[in-house]
Amino acid sequence: MTRKDLPPEVAERVPVIAYSVYRTYRKYVDKDELVQEAWIWCLKRRDDIEKALAETNPDIRKHNESRLWWQLKRTCERYARKEKAIKSGYV
């Protein structure tokens, strides 16, 4: 299973979402780490992503995309918050 197995929309969005989280947590996390975490999340949920993006109804597909990107951003933020806690001495 590789990144090439995922729909092309995912390859477009992963770096954008990772960078948006990186801007908030740049003191605590590296952008490449966020991109890697995002790819791991996508590869673990490949079937769900493919099913959501294969929707033919444009309204449902738009909703599915929005939900997927929100979940991906949440995953990156969760990782960044954990790294912040470690580097700030809370863990």
N, C-alpha and C positions, 0 to 999 in steps of 0.2 A: 504494500500500500504506500503510495507516494503522493506528493502534492499534485502531480499531473492527473491523478485519478479524480480530483475534485472539479466542479464546474469552474469556468474561467472567472465568474463573478467573484469567487472567493479569493483568487489570486490578486484581483484588483483591490479588494477591500481590506485584506489583512494588514498591509503596510500602513494604510491610511488610519485605521483604527488604532493600531499599535502606536503610531506617532501621536495621535491625539491624547492617548493616555501618557505617553512619554513626556509630553509638554508639561503635564501637571506634576509628575514624579521624577523629573530629570536628575534631581540630586541623589536619588536613591536607587535608580534602576537604569540599566542600559537599554537602548532602543532594540538592539538585536535580541536581547532576552525576551522582551515583550513579543516581538515577531515570532520567536520560537515557541513561546507559550501559546500564542494564537494558532499557529500551525498544528501544534499537538492537539489542541481542543478541536480543531476542524477535522483532523484525521480520525480522532476517536468517534466523531459524530458524522462520519461521511455519509452513511445511509440516510440519516435524518436531513442533512443538508441537501442531498440530491433529491429527496422526495419533496422537500419544501420548495426548491427552485424549479422543479418539473411541473408545477401547477400551471394549468392552461388559463384559468380565469385570472385576468390581470389584477383585479382588486385583491383577490386572495393571495396571489403571488407577491404583490407589493407589501401586504401585511406580513407574509412569511419572511420576506427579505428584511423588513424592519425588525422583526422579532429576532432573527438570526444575528443581525449586526449588533443589536442591543445586548444579546447574550454574550457575544464575542467581546464586546467592550467591557462588560461586567467581569468576564474572566480575566482580562488583562488588568483591570483595576484591582481585582482581588490579589493577583500576584504582586502588583506594585505596592499595595498596602502591606502585604506580608514582608516584602523587602524593606520597606520604610520602617516597620516595627523592629526588624532585626538590626538595621543600621542605626536606629535611634536608641537602642538599648532596652526596648520593651520586652524582648524575647530572649 
